[in-house]
């Protein structure tokens, strides 16, 4: 067990290192359209989330995060980062887990950052979500009851696939500002 946990952390780091900002204008447009569609879908499922989009200091949207595993799991995806409702850069996520894991799925992930400190932490490139911060599955009314944990509120929506998991792990994020994404 002691060997597998560092292995899952390495897997998460590799997923983040491999991901990054889109390189071509077509990739940027495709990602932007996917982000817009994800936002529209999540707001249609729960209109109360509009309050979080409006009040959060910053937020990230990662459409189509892929996740899978058998004992050791991993997940990864790319998205866009917003501050004050304006696009400020791109982000990527990698996740590693160890434990009872089997299956695969995809989902959209929304990370809301409450204040400047949590935003600066996220955009520093050293941001990680610990195991105790759990994502909330979006359904009608979840936005109204949203609670930040350590300045972060995490939501997932549009889950597809099947996965059984009783594992420990965490997510690591990378941020690339717009001016560095060329």
C-alpha positions in Angstrom: 0.0 0.0 0.0 2.9 2.4 0.7 4.2 2.0 -2.8 0.8 2.4 -4.5 0.0 5.8 -3.0 3.2 7.5 -4.3 2.5 5.8 -7.6 -1.0 7.4 -7.8 0.5 10.8 -6.9 3.1 10.4 -9.7 0.2 9.4 -12.1 -1.7 12.5 -11.2 1.4 14.7 -11.8 2.0 13.0 -15.2 -1.6 13.7 -16.2 -1.2 17.4 -15.4 2.2 17.6 -17.1 0.9 16.0 -20.3 -2.1 18.3 -20.4 -2.0 22.0 -20.9 -3.3 24.9 -22.9 -4.6 24.3 -26.4 -2.0 25.0 -29.1 -4.0 25.8 -32.2 -6.8 28.2 -32.8 -9.0 25.2 -33.7 -8.2 23.6 -30.3 -8.9 26.8 -28.5 -12.3 27.2 -30.3 -13.2 23.6 -29.6 -12.4 23.9 -25.9 -14.2 27.3 -25.7 -17.3 25.8 -27.3 -17.2 22.8 -24.9 -16.9 25.1 -21.9 -19.8 27.2 -23.1 -22.0 24.1 -23.6 -21.0 22.7 -20.2 -22.0 26.0 -18.5 -25.3 26.2 -20.3 -26.1 22.5 -19.4 -25.2 22.9 -15.7 -27.3 26.1 -15.5 -30.2 24.4 -17.1 -30.0 21.6 -14.5 -29.6 24.0 -11.6 -30.4 27.7 -12.3 -29.3 28.5 -8.7 -25.7 28.0 -9.8 -25.9 31.3 -11.6 -25.3 32.9 -8.2 -21.9 31.1 -7.9 -20.9 32.1 -11.4 -21.7 35.7 -10.6 -20.3 35.9 -7.1 -17.1 33.7 -7.3 -13.8 35.6 -7.5 -12.8 33.1 -10.2 -13.9 29.8 -11.6 -12.6 27.0 -13.8 -14.7 24.8 -16.1 -13.3 21.5 -17.3 -15.6 19.8 -19.8 -15.3 16.1 -20.4 -12.9 15.1 -17.7 -12.0 11.4 -18.3 -11.6 9.1 -15.4 -10.8 5.4 -15.1 -9.0 2.7 -13.2 -8.6 -0.7 -11.8 -7.2 -0.5 -8.2 -5.1 2.5 -9.2 -7.1 5.2 -10.9 -6.4 8.3 -12.8 -8.3 11.2 -14.3 -7.5 14.2 -16.4 -9.0 17.0 -18.4 -8.4 20.5 -19.8 -10.5 23.6 -19.3 -10.7 27.4 -19.1 -10.2 29.7 -16.1 -12.3 32.8 -15.6 -11.9 35.8 -13.3 -14.8 38.3 -13.0 -16.5 36.4 -15.8 -13.7 37.0 -18.2 -11.4 34.3 -19.7 -7.9 34.7 -18.1 -6.3 31.4 -19.1 -6.4 27.6 -19.4 -6.2 24.9 -16.8 -5.6 21.2 -16.7 -6.3 18.6 -14.0 -4.8 15.3 -13.1 -6.0 13.0 -10.4 -4.5 9.8 -9.0 -6.3 7.4 -6.6 -5.5 4.2 -4.9 -8.0 1.7 -3.5 -11.1 -0.1 -4.6 -11.5 1.4 -8.1 -13.0 -0.1 -11.2 -14.6 1.3 -14.4 -14.5 4.5 -16.4 -16.5 7.7 -16.8 -16.4 11.2 -18.0 -17.9 14.3 -16.4 -17.8 18.1 -16.4 -16.0 19.7 -13.5 -16.7 23.2 -12.1 -14.3 24.8 -9.6 -15.5 28.0 -7.9 -12.9 30.1 -6.0 -14.4 32.3 -3.3 -11.8 35.0 -2.9 -8.5 36.4 -4.1 -6.4 34.2 -1.9 -8.0 31.0 -3.2 -7.8 32.3 -6.8 -4.1 33.2 -6.4 -3.5 29.7 -4.9 -5.2 28.1 -7.9 -3.3 30.2 -10.5 0.1 29.7 -8.8 0.4 26.3 -10.4 0.7 24.5 -7.1 -3.0 24.0 -6.4 -4.3 20.6 -5.3 -7.6 19.5 -4.0 -7.2 17.2 -1.0 -9.2 14.1 -0.5 -11.5 15.8 2.1 -12.8 18.3 -0.4 -15.5 16.5 -2.2 -17.3 17.3 -5.4 -21.1 17.8 -5.3 -23.1 16.2 -8.1 -25.3 18.9 -9.7 -29.0 18.6 -9.4 -31.8 21.2 -9.0 -31.1 23.4 -6.0 -27.5 22.4 -5.3 -26.2 25.9 -6.1 -28.4 27.5 -3.4 -26.9 25.2 -0.8 -23.3 25.5 -2.0 -20.7 25.7 0.7 -17.0 26.6 0.1 -14.4 24.5 1.8 -11.1 26.3 2.2 -12.3 28.8 -0.4 -13.2 26.2 -3.0 -16.6 24.8 -4.1 -16.4 21.8 -6.5 -19.2 20.5 -8.7 -19.5 17.8 -11.2 -22.2 17.4 -13.9 -23.0 15.3 -17.0 -21.5 12.1 -15.7 -21.4 9.3 -18.2 -20.1 5.8 -17.7 -19.9 3.6 -14.7 -17.4 3.6 -11.9 -17.2 2.1 -8.5 -14.7 3.7 -6.2 -13.7 3.6 -2.6 -10.3 5.1 -3.0 -8.0 7.8 -1.6 -6.4 10.4 -3.8 -6.4 14.0 -4.8 -6.5 16.4 -7.8 -3.6 18.5 -9.0 -4.2 21.5 -11.2 -2.1 23.5 -13.6 -2.8 27.0 -14.8 -1.5 28.8 -18.0 -2.4 32.5 -18.4 -3.7 33.6 -21.8 -0.6 35.6 -22.6 1.6 32.5 -22.1 -0.7 30.2 -24.0 0.5 31.1 -27.5 
